[in-house]
């Protein structure tokens, strides 16, 4: 037998599971409030836009009742707000104020495993909470479809990218107030120009082209495909979201490594 010590894998499952178990234990202390807001928020949006705006201005969009159009689009909104924002604020607080990451990295866990675990946990949450607008929409007339079983997966893949984005931002800014710049210039435009409240084809051509690079728009189209029928191009949307998540993962690892190690 060789006398060399056994080499650990690059991403050790035990290390990732350990970090995730800490997050799960912490989540148990505030899950009720998070779940409450995740159910109430889409209900308010549906009442305001679906019933309010839909009954006075728009009856249907592309043959779909406006309230169903908004309800399926709200999945993307729920996903980004359940992934990007908690990733930004949570990462910054745990690093800068609570010093949680210093304690974690003192164990046999590296930054890559730490980032991966945070992404996985936030994405699982976001994929779950992202289904709530769809469930609420059932009470407003949306018919269930077998394709909707894929919605948690679509939300999970998209949330991987946005949680990594949030971690990368937290690893870049020097003050928590600087998150305002990110939410105003990045998150809000992505959320508004994702086809949630109005079809993209009503925008100027330049905005329509730009929307194709918006991960939230791709998620909206996938959710509507799950509800009303998939198209052949949807597989490309899934691959695009996977590529987005992969790129953001590497950026997040690099930025947090610079902040914690370098």
PyMOL commands that set and color helices and strands:
alter all, ss='L'
color gray80, all
select helices_A, chain A and resi 13-27+31-56+66-97+100-106+111-129+132-138+146-170+176-192+200-202+205-211+215-228+234-260
alter helices_A, ss='H'
color red, helices_A
select strands_A, chain A and resi 60-61+64-65
alter strands_A, ss='S'
color yellow, strands_A
deselect
rebuild
show_as cartoon
